[in-house]
Amino acid sequence: MKAHSLKDLGRLRDALQQRERAAAEARARAAAARAAADRARQLFAHSVGPVTPLPALNLNLASTPRPAPEPRQRQLDEAAALREAWSDEVDVESLLLTDDGLSFRRPDIGPDVVTRLRRGHWSIQAEIDLHGLRREEARDALAAFLRDTRRRGLRCLRVVHGKGHGSPGRQPVLKGKAQRWLAQSADVLAFAQASGPQGGAGALIVLLAGT
């Protein structure tokens, strides 16, 4: 800034003085803030007393894995679709084989498969007991059981439906329904009435399709 007159010199002097005052005020504020921080640190140190730093352990904090999301709505949708697909009115009597005990097999499954089921050729890998369940509860439970075992790659299952000793008229209510439901499941290749040691007339041995 060039001064061309005494008036300009006066204005320049005033501007410089104002700038110096502002700089001095800023330095004073900074010094006051540092002093206040020092006083706060001293007060904290006096209140806490002597401290000993903890040794460094160099530990890595492991993150807890989150549980897998449970597809509840999909399960509800599948259960609703199942109720429509698995009908109690389907007549499977013509599909059931009554030679040497109750059995069922798909048309492309040989009769030796049923024979092996009866004789316990395959080890039972999972079991569900439908005792005490109402019709809808039993159907949903059986469907969930088949989905779970199929996902786990299991093949030979036992479905316990009971002999009906506790049912009205001492008739096995769930026995016929379980047969109908299993016969309508595309995952089921065959099933046979269990042998005596495996549950007899109160259970079915089921063979699922491979994955």
Secondary structure, 3 states (H helix, E strand, C coil): CCCCCHHHHHHHHHHHHHHHHHHHHHHHHHHHHHHHHHHHHHHHHHHHCCCCCCCCCCCCCCCCCCCCCCCHHHHHHHHHHHHHHCCCCCCCCCCCECCCCCEEECCCCCHHHHHHHHCCCCCCCEEEECCCCCHHHHHHHHHHHHHHHHHCCCCEEEEECCCCCCCHHHCCHHHHHHHHHHHHCCCEEEEEECCHHHCHHHEEEEEECCC
